[in-house]
Structure formats: structure tokens, C-alpha cells
Amino acid sequence: MKRHDGRRPNQLRKIKVTKNYMKNAEGSCLIEFGETKVICTASVEEGVPPFLKGTGKGWVTAEYGMLPRSCTSRIRREKTSGRTEEIQRLVGRSLRSVVNMDKLGERTIRIDCDVLQGDGGTRTASITGGFIALADAILWMNQKKMIDTVPIRDFVAAISVGVSNGVNVLDLDYIEDSKADVDMNVVMVGRGEFVEVQGTGEGGTFSETQMKALLGLARRGIGELLDLQKKNLPKLKLKS
């Protein structure tokens, strides 16, 4: 089966990463999942949230937003919404899962994910691109001797999978996502373990067999994204 855009069911959209997209940020990239385009920037700030003061530990957090004409109709500028809160917490959790906070000192790395254009998969693009920006910021900190090690334990990336017209498909765009019978977002680390799985039966229920098949499809897609991250982060060497 070919999808409406000509892709095979197990095929990602064209993924493109443009590094150092924002010259003033400690780490940044523009990541494109087809027509979805997100700028991810990492800013290193002195200080941590109150609950970490005096512990010597650092913090990684994320903010997410969509520009007014990132979609087909204008989105009102707003500080936060329920969806925005959910996505930025997901991005933050995902990125924290692969960083040793004890080695950052009392500093915060803030990842900003700004959607220039949305066509499905903005949260998965934010996580995948957010990791690249985060890694570059940590490498920058190490180069500046702010930290004496690179406290990244693993790579992390995310992708969407779902059931569209009765077929399991990878990396849904907006047309597929808006009509999907099952919609799932999967976050995984390089060693193959899950950070988070968000799955919903939009048009009904789904079986354990279907879920396992979708997770297998997600694993395949995330493997390709991890390879892309490694290509864009040649200086990032993880300790075994």
C-alpha cells in the first residue's frame, strides 16, 4: 500500500537537520519532518529551580510553542494551554532521561521548541531535534570547562505510529493523524528502552497484537532517527 504522499507504510518522511540554526544559542538546530519544521534551541543558565538549590545538581527543562501561522488557520498567541503544557513536559522528561544531572552543577539547560510549520509530529520532532540542541550545549559547556565531563548517557528520539485505513503506518502527517483509528507517540533511547508511550484508540479499541506491531514499527523509525542524530553529533562519544 502506498500512502497519500507516496510513502510506504514503514517509511519516514524526509528528515532534515540544519545545525547551529540560531547563532546566539549554546546549541540549536532546525529539524524538519516533511512539512513539519521546528527550531530547537538550548540555553545554558546559571541557577536551578528552588527544589534543587543547594544540591549541586542541574536541571533540563523544555518550553514548546507554535507560531500563529504554523497551521492552516491562525493560532492565537498564548502563554500556555493544556496541550502546550503536556508537550513541553513530555519533551523535558524525554531529555532528562539521558542526562546525569549530578554532573551539570547548579545550572539549567532550557530547550525551546518553536514550531514554524506544523504538519503532524511536532512533539516527536521537538524531542528528536531537542536532543541535538541539548547535546551541542553540553559539549559547549565541556569545551568551556564549565563541566569536566559530558554527562549524556544515551541518545533519545521519538516518532509517531498509527493505524490509518486499516494499515499500520510510521510517522503520520496531519492528514493521516486527523483520521487515524489509532494514534501513538513513542520515545526511545539508543539502547532500545522506552521513555514514554502515548497511545490512543481514536476510532475504537486496539489489541495487544496491534500494539506490539506498532511498537516494532516505531523501533524501526527511531533507529533511523538515532542514526541521523549520531551523524549530526560526531563529537558526542558516550562512555560504555
N, C-alpha and C positions, 0 to 999 in steps of 0.2 A: 504494500500500500504506500502511495505517495501522499504526503500531506498537502495542504492548500498552497504552501510555499515551495513545494517540490522536494522537501526533505524526506528522508526515510524515517520510520518511527524511532529508530535508535540514534538519530543524528542530531548533534548540537547545531544551533545557529552559528553563523560565522562569529567567532570571538576575537576581539582585537583589544590589545592593551597598549596605551601610549604612556610611557613612564615620564616622571618629572613634569607633569602637565601644569602644575602651579609652582612657579619659581620660588615663592616665599615659604612654602611648606617644607617641613623636615622630610616628608615623604608624600608622594602623590602619584595618581595615575587617572587617566580616563579609561574606563572599561566599557566595551560595547558588546552586548549580547544581541546580535542582529540590529534591530532598530532601537533597542533599549540602550541608553547611554547615561552613565553615572560618573561623576567626578568624585573620587575618593581622596581625601587629604588627611594627613596625620600631623598633629601639632603637639609638640612636647612642652608641657607646662610644669613649672615648679609648684609643688603642693599636691595634696591629695584630699579626698572627701573627709569630713570630720571623723568618721568611724575608723579611719586608717592613720590618723595623726599620732605620731609617736611610736608607730610600729616599725618604721623603716621600710615598709612595703609600698610599692607603687600601685597604679590603677590604670586600666584601659577601659575606655567608655566610648560610646558612639552616639552621634546625632544624625538624623535622616530627614530629608525634606524633598518635596517635589516643586519645581519651578511652576509658576502659574500656567504656562502653556506647554508643559511637558506632556499633556494628554490632549485628546481631541477637543475638549472644552476647557475653559479656563478654571484653574483651581484657585480658590481664594487663599491669600497669604494668611497663615495662622501659626501660632506658636507650636501647638501640638494638637493631635487628635488621637482617638483610640488606636487607629491603625498606625499612625506615626509612632506612638509610644511602643506598640507591640514590635514594630520592625526594628527600631533603634535598640531596644532591649535584646532582641534576637542577635543583632549584629555584635553588640557588646559582649554578650555571653559567648558567642562563637569565637571571637578573637581572644578573649581571656582564657579560653580553654587550652591555648597552645603557648601561653607566656608564663614564665616564672616571675610572679610579681615581687618576690623577695629580692630579686637582683636589680630592680629598677631604681631603688632608692625611693624617697618620698616625692615621686613625680607622677603626673597624669599624662597619658598619651590619649588625646581626643581624636577620634576618627569622625570626620564629617563626610556624609554620603549625600550628595546633591544630585537629584535626578534631572538631567537636562531634557530627556525624552523617555517616555515610558511606553513600552510595548510588551508588557509581561515580564516577570522575573526580576523586578527591580531589587527585591531583597536578596536574591541569590547573587546578583551582580555586585551588590554592595558588600556582601561578605567576601566574595572572591577577590574583588578589587581592593577592599578594605585591608585584607591581609597583606597585599603587595605594598600598600602605602605604609602600613604598620611596620613591616619588616625593614623597609628602607629607613624609616625613622629610627628604629632601634640600631641598625647598622651605623647611622649617622651619630647616634649617641655614643656608640662604642668608639668610633673614629675620633670623636671629640674628647674621649677619655672621661665622659660623664659616668660610664659604667665600664667595668673591666671584663665583661663577658657579653655574649649575645644570648639572652635568656629566652630563646624561642625553642620549644620542644618539638614542634612538628608544623607542617603546613596544614591549612584548613581551607576548604572551598564548599560551595553549595550549588545545588541545581534543583529545578522543578521536574516532576514527572506527573503523569496523569493518565486517565482513560478518556480518550476522545473518539467518538463514533465507534465505540467498542474495541478500540485498539490502544495498547499501552504505548505512550509516546514520551519522548525526552525533551526537556527544555521548551515548555509551552510558551508561545507568544500570546498576545492579548486575545486574538480571535479564538484560539483553542482554549485558553484559560477560561474565558467567559462562558463557554458552552460545555466545559468538561464535566463528565459524570463523576470523576474522582480527581482531586487536585492534591498534590503532595509536594512539600518542600523538604529537602534532605540536606543536612550539614554533616560533613565527614572530615576526619583528619587523615593525614597521609598513611598512617599505619592501618587504616581500614575500619576504625571505630567511629561510632556515631556521636555527634554532639547533640543533635536535635532532629526529630522527625515530626513534621506537621502535616497530618493527612486528614482529608475531609471527603465524605461521600456527598457530593453536591446534588446528584440526581437520584440518590438511593444509597444502598449499602454496598460494601465490597468485602470479599472473602479474604481469609488469611493467605490463600494461594495467590490471589491478585496482589496483595500487599508485598509478599515476598518477591514476586516478579517485578514490581515497581521499584523495590529497594535494590534489586540486582541491576535494573536499568540505570538507576541513579548512581550506583557504584561505578558503572562504566563511564558515565558522563563526567563524574567528579574526577576519575582517573585522568581524563583528558585535561581537565582544568588544572589539576595539580601539576601536570607536565608543563602546562603553559606558565604557571607561576614559577616553577623552577627555572625555566628558560629566561624569565624576566628578572630573576633574583640570583644571578650566577655567584655572587659573593656570599650568599647565605649558606653556610655549611653547618648542618645540625650535628651535635655531638651524639655519637651512638651510645 
